[in-house]
Each structure stands twice: as structure tokens, then as C-alpha cells.
Amino acid sequence: MTDLTAQRCRPLEGQPPMSTAEITQHLARTPGWALADGAIQKDFDFADYHHTMAFVNAVAWVAHVEDHHPQLVVSYNRCTVRFNTHSVGGISVNDFICAAKVDALLP
């Protein structure tokens, strides 16, 4: 499979969501991400609020560029990022592309 960070999100209206097998295969390529309530999610921990907000702003930029927006739960030193694709009614490759790009924001 191609490196997910090299891919771009694309419109998927009318297409089916990924199968369980496809999701499992992609989760193996995105360490730390897990299936949770119809989305993929990962918790990111930081030293303080300033670092958390810097990460949130970087995630917002990725979401803007890819036109694929996550749900973010933000607290003082933690951010939970959740992706799913409303247009397919489940999880799509766009979610994994963005997950990989979010991971690439951190060393």
C-alpha cells in the first residue's frame, strides 16, 4: 500500500464505508488509532495547555488542507482526535489519510 501521508482526501459521496477487514488492515498501518463507536480515534498527551493548543491548531490546518474534519476533544494536556466520514456513513480511507497526517505532526 502507498504511504498514507502521501495521499490526498477525495470526495466519496455515494461510496460504501470500509469493511471490517479493510479497517483492520488500515489500523495496522496507523499505530495507536483504534476503532471506537463508528470512528477511529487516538488520544494525544502533552506537557501543558500551550502545547495541546499548538497541536490542535496544526490538526486544524491538516483538516483544512484535506477538507476532512475530525471531532476534537480538548483538555489541558490532552486531545482526543476522532475521524469518520459522514458522506459514506462510516469509516473511509480519508479517515486513515488524515490520521497518518496527524501522527506526522509529532516527532
Legacy VTK file of the C-alpha trace (Angstrom):
# vtk DataFile Version 3.0
C-alpha trace
ASCII
DATASET POLYDATA
POINTS 107 float
0.000 0.000 0.000
1.042 3.561 -0.631
2.231 5.716 2.269
-0.931 7.306 3.659
0.774 10.662 4.243
1.463 10.915 0.502
-2.223 10.529 -0.362
-4.920 13.219 -0.519
-8.518 13.001 0.634
-11.098 12.887 -2.126
-14.889 13.145 -2.341
-16.532 9.795 -1.579
-20.254 10.554 -1.756
-22.250 7.515 -2.792
-19.493 5.035 -1.940
-19.806 2.435 0.821
-17.822 2.646 4.057
-14.794 0.424 4.549
-15.375 -3.185 5.501
-14.236 -4.504 8.873
-11.317 -6.257 7.150
-10.228 -3.030 5.430
-10.466 -1.097 8.703
-8.384 -3.736 10.496
-5.758 -3.629 7.741
-5.537 0.180 7.905
-5.444 0.242 11.727
-2.300 -1.917 11.499
-0.708 0.915 9.477
-1.714 3.650 11.945
-0.347 2.699 15.389
-2.261 3.976 18.380
-5.500 4.542 16.474
-8.462 2.410 17.490
-11.987 1.756 16.361
-14.495 3.408 18.731
-18.211 3.944 18.165
-18.084 4.092 14.375
-14.931 6.201 14.165
-11.194 5.865 14.536
-9.670 7.757 17.414
-6.442 8.410 19.232
-5.507 10.286 22.419
-2.533 12.640 22.346
-0.913 13.780 25.618
1.081 16.986 26.080
3.084 18.760 28.771
0.686 21.689 29.099
-2.160 23.644 27.543
0.109 25.656 25.245
1.457 22.503 23.596
-2.024 21.000 23.395
-3.380 24.083 21.616
-0.415 24.199 19.219
-1.262 20.607 18.262
-4.969 21.453 17.874
-4.084 24.314 15.528
-1.842 22.043 13.472
-4.636 19.437 13.243
-6.996 22.213 12.122
-4.592 23.067 9.308
-4.421 19.423 8.159
-8.235 19.263 8.242
-8.479 22.476 6.217
-5.997 21.336 3.565
-7.625 17.897 3.237
-11.206 19.214 3.628
-11.817 16.384 6.092
-12.593 17.474 9.623
-12.259 15.477 12.844
-14.049 15.723 16.121
-11.624 17.095 18.709
-11.980 16.781 22.474
-9.519 19.177 24.091
-8.433 19.500 27.706
-5.437 20.985 29.495
-2.862 18.402 28.401
-4.772 16.011 26.154
-6.523 15.993 22.806
-8.635 13.146 21.504
-8.939 13.115 17.711
-11.811 11.197 16.070
-12.343 10.674 12.352
-15.238 9.194 10.420
-16.744 10.041 7.044
-20.334 11.240 7.157
-20.769 11.049 3.378
-20.240 7.257 3.419
-21.911 6.616 6.753
-18.833 5.090 8.356
-15.075 4.915 8.049
-13.219 5.610 4.802
-9.680 5.839 3.535
-9.905 9.624 4.076
-10.014 8.979 7.827
-6.786 6.991 7.690
-5.065 9.514 5.421
-5.812 12.251 7.935
-4.875 10.040 10.897
-1.458 9.424 9.335
-1.003 13.130 8.659
-1.952 13.993 12.236
0.602 11.444 13.502
3.240 13.033 11.283
2.797 16.334 13.149
4.632 14.909 16.153
8.166 13.537 16.426
LINES 1 108
107 0 1 2 3 4 5 6 7 8 9 10 11 12 13 14 15 16 17 18 19 20 21 22 23 24 25 26 27 28 29 30 31 32 33 34 35 36 37 38 39 40 41 42 43 44 45 46 47 48 49 50 51 52 53 54 55 56 57 58 59 60 61 62 63 64 65 66 67 68 69 70 71 72 73 74 75 76 77 78 79 80 81 82 83 84 85 86 87 88 89 90 91 92 93 94 95 96 97 98 99 100 101 102 103 104 105 106
